[in-house]
Amino acid sequence: MSTFTFNWIIACIAMVLSFLFSIINNTFFTSMIRSLIAFILFFTIGFGIRWLLHIALKDIDVNPNKDSDNKGAYVDMTTPEDDQIPQLSFSESEKDNLDPKKMALFMRKYSED
């Protein structure tokens, strides 16, 4: 079903319901005008809602190798290998006598990467 057909059906239903509820308390001419206004409003609002849904649900191509306007849309969630992670390697004697200045220097150096 196309957008036009869907909007046409929704607007016609709104027009009929508006006419039926309006004819009880109003004249025929007033009820027709109000139902026509309801038709126009529902028809245009239907287009707006379907357009917004189309924009919101549009598929985004998330290919990290392709240069496009989707920069920042791809996040690499893989974990680094063990050889890429900096390791603190101290001998048993150094573990007891850790220098706070050396530790601070180490942390500053690897926190910048």
CYANA upper distance limits for C-alpha pairs under 8 A (distance plus 0.5 A):
  1 MET  CA      5 THR  CA      6.81
  1 MET  CA      6 PHE  CA      7.01
  2 SER  CA      6 PHE  CA      6.74
  3 THR  CA      7 ASN  CA      6.61
  3 THR  CA     47 PHE  CA      7.89
  3 THR  CA     50 ARG  CA      8.16
  4 PHE  CA      8 TRP  CA      6.50
  5 THR  CA      9 ILE  CA      6.70
  6 PHE  CA     10 ILE  CA      6.79
  7 ASN  CA     11 ALA  CA      6.44
  7 ASN  CA     42 PHE  CA      8.03
  7 ASN  CA     43 PHE  CA      5.79
  7 ASN  CA     44 THR  CA      8.48
  7 ASN  CA     46 GLY  CA      6.12
  7 ASN  CA     47 PHE  CA      7.33
  8 TRP  CA     12 CYS  CA      6.57
  8 TRP  CA     43 PHE  CA      6.94
  9 ILE  CA     13 ILE  CA      6.72
 10 ILE  CA     14 ALA  CA      6.73
 10 ILE  CA     42 PHE  CA      7.45
 10 ILE  CA     43 PHE  CA      7.69
 10 ILE  CA     46 GLY  CA      8.35
 11 ALA  CA     15 MET  CA      6.54
 11 ALA  CA     38 ALA  CA      7.79
 11 ALA  CA     39 PHE  CA      5.15
 11 ALA  CA     40 ILE  CA      7.62
 11 ALA  CA     41 LEU  CA      8.31
 11 ALA  CA     42 PHE  CA      5.54
 11 ALA  CA     43 PHE  CA      5.60
 12 CYS  CA     16 VAL  CA      6.65
 12 CYS  CA     39 PHE  CA      6.70
 13 ILE  CA     17 LEU  CA      6.65
 14 ALA  CA     18 SER  CA      6.39
 14 ALA  CA     35 SER  CA      8.04
 14 ALA  CA     38 ALA  CA      6.73
 14 ALA  CA     39 PHE  CA      6.65
 14 ALA  CA     42 PHE  CA      7.46
 15 MET  CA     19 PHE  CA      6.56
 15 MET  CA     35 SER  CA      5.08
 15 MET  CA     36 LEU  CA      6.82
 15 MET  CA     38 ALA  CA      6.08
 15 MET  CA     39 PHE  CA      5.46
 16 VAL  CA     20 LEU  CA      6.61
 16 VAL  CA     35 SER  CA      7.38
 17 LEU  CA     21 PHE  CA      6.66
 17 LEU  CA     35 SER  CA      8.40
 18 SER  CA     22 SER  CA      6.36
 18 SER  CA     31 SER  CA      8.21
 18 SER  CA     34 ARG  CA      7.50
 18 SER  CA     35 SER  CA      5.61
 18 SER  CA     38 ALA  CA      7.31
 19 PHE  CA     23 ILE  CA      6.34
 19 PHE  CA     31 SER  CA      5.90
 19 PHE  CA     32 MET  CA      6.86
 19 PHE  CA     34 ARG  CA      7.61
 19 PHE  CA     35 SER  CA      5.57
 20 LEU  CA     24 ILE  CA      7.62
 21 PHE  CA     25 ASN  CA      8.50
 22 SER  CA     26 ASN  CA      6.44
 22 SER  CA     31 SER  CA      5.77
 22 SER  CA     34 ARG  CA      8.10
 23 ILE  CA     27 THR  CA      6.84
 23 ILE  CA     28 PHE  CA      6.76
 23 ILE  CA     31 SER  CA      5.90
 26 ASN  CA     30 THR  CA      6.62
 26 ASN  CA     31 SER  CA      6.60
 27 THR  CA     31 SER  CA      6.64
 28 PHE  CA     32 MET  CA      6.68
 29 PHE  CA     33 ILE  CA      6.80
 30 THR  CA     34 ARG  CA      6.70
 31 SER  CA     35 SER  CA      6.56
 32 MET  CA     36 LEU  CA      6.56
 33 ILE  CA     37 ILE  CA      6.70
 34 ARG  CA     38 ALA  CA      6.68
 35 SER  CA     39 PHE  CA      6.63
 36 LEU  CA     40 ILE  CA      6.77
 37 ILE  CA     41 LEU  CA      6.61
 38 ALA  CA     42 PHE  CA      6.51
 39 PHE  CA     43 PHE  CA      6.48
 40 ILE  CA     44 THR  CA      6.72
 41 LEU  CA     45 ILE  CA      6.43
 42 PHE  CA     46 GLY  CA      6.27
 43 PHE  CA     47 PHE  CA      7.04
 44 THR  CA     48 GLY  CA      6.86
 45 ILE  CA     49 ILE  CA      6.62
 46 GLY  CA     50 ARG  CA      6.57
 47 PHE  CA     51 TRP  CA      6.50
 48 GLY  CA     52 LEU  CA      6.70
 49 ILE  CA     53 LEU  CA      6.64
 50 ARG  CA     54 HIS  CA      6.56
 51 TRP  CA     55 ILE  CA      6.80
 52 LEU  CA     56 ALA  CA      6.56
 53 LEU  CA     57 LEU  CA      6.37
 54 HIS  CA     58 LYS  CA      6.34
 60 ILE  CA     70 ASN  CA      8.46
 61 ASP  CA     70 ASN  CA      8.18
 62 VAL  CA     70 ASN  CA      7.65
 62 VAL  CA     73 ALA  CA      6.90
 62 VAL  CA     74 TYR  CA      6.36
 63 ASN  CA     74 TYR  CA      7.70
 64 PRO  CA     74 TYR  CA      6.56
 67 ASP  CA     71 LYS  CA      8.33
 70 ASN  CA     74 TYR  CA      8.41
 80 PRO  CA     84 GLN  CA      6.62
 80 PRO  CA     85 ILE  CA      7.44
 81 GLU  CA     85 ILE  CA      7.45
 86 PRO  CA    110 TYR  CA      8.05
 90 PHE  CA     94 GLU  CA      6.18
 90 PHE  CA     95 LYS  CA      6.52
 91 SER  CA     95 LYS  CA      6.82
 92 GLU  CA     96 ASP  CA      7.60
 93 SER  CA     97 ASN  CA      7.41
 94 GLU  CA     98 LEU  CA      6.44
 98 LEU  CA    102 LYS  CA      8.25
 98 LEU  CA    103 MET  CA      7.96
 99 ASP  CA    103 MET  CA      6.85
100 PRO  CA    104 ALA  CA      6.57
101 LYS  CA    105 LEU  CA      6.63
102 LYS  CA    106 PHE  CA      6.58
103 MET  CA    107 MET  CA      6.65
104 ALA  CA    108 ARG  CA      6.63
105 LEU  CA    109 LYS  CA      6.59
106 PHE  CA    110 TYR  CA      6.81
107 MET  CA    111 SER  CA      6.31
108 ARG  CA    112 GLU  CA      6.96
109 LYS  CA    113 ASP  CA      7.95
